[in-house]
Amino acid sequence: MLKRKHLILLMCLLVGIGYFSAMSNWEIHYFWKSLIAFIPFQIAAIAYVTATRWSRS
């Protein structure tokens, strides 16, 4: 039986694969594509910092 942590990691993996495969099919300028590709990392970093600050308080 899969545990909750494994399900979350599996879901993140599937979303990541879908996101980057969609990004590779877009025909936009390389500069904009590279900026858009890092949006999930930026959102994850903001969520991590916010969660750690809330857990300290």
N, C-alpha and C positions, 0 to 999 in steps of 0.2 A: 504494500500500500504506500502510495506517495504521501510524504508529509507536506505540511503547509509551505515550508521553506522551499522544498523542491518544486512544488507547483508554481510558486511565485517566480523562481528562477527560470522554469520552463516557459512561463508566460512571457517573461522579459526577453528571453531568447527568441521566441517566435515573433514578438513585436519588432525586435531589432532586425531580424532577418527580413521581415516584410518591409520595414522602413528603408533599409539600405538597398533592397532590390528595387523598390519604387524610385529611390533617388538615382539609381544607376540608369533607369529608363527615361528620366527627364532630359529633355534636350534644351538646357539652358547654359549660360556662360559658366565656365569652370569655376570662376571666382565666386559666383553666387551659390553654386552647387556645394562648394566646400564650406561656405558659411552656414548654409542650411543643414548640412550633414551633421554639424556639431551642436545643433539645438537640443537634442535629447541629452547630451552630456552636460550642457549648461543647466538644463532643468533639473537633472539629477543632482548636480552639485548644489544648486539652490535649495532643493528639498532636503538634502543631507545636512547642510549648515543650519537650516531652519529647525529641523528635527533635533539636532544636538543642542541648539540653544534653548529650545522649549523643555528638553529633558533635564537640563541643568537647573532651570528655575523652579 
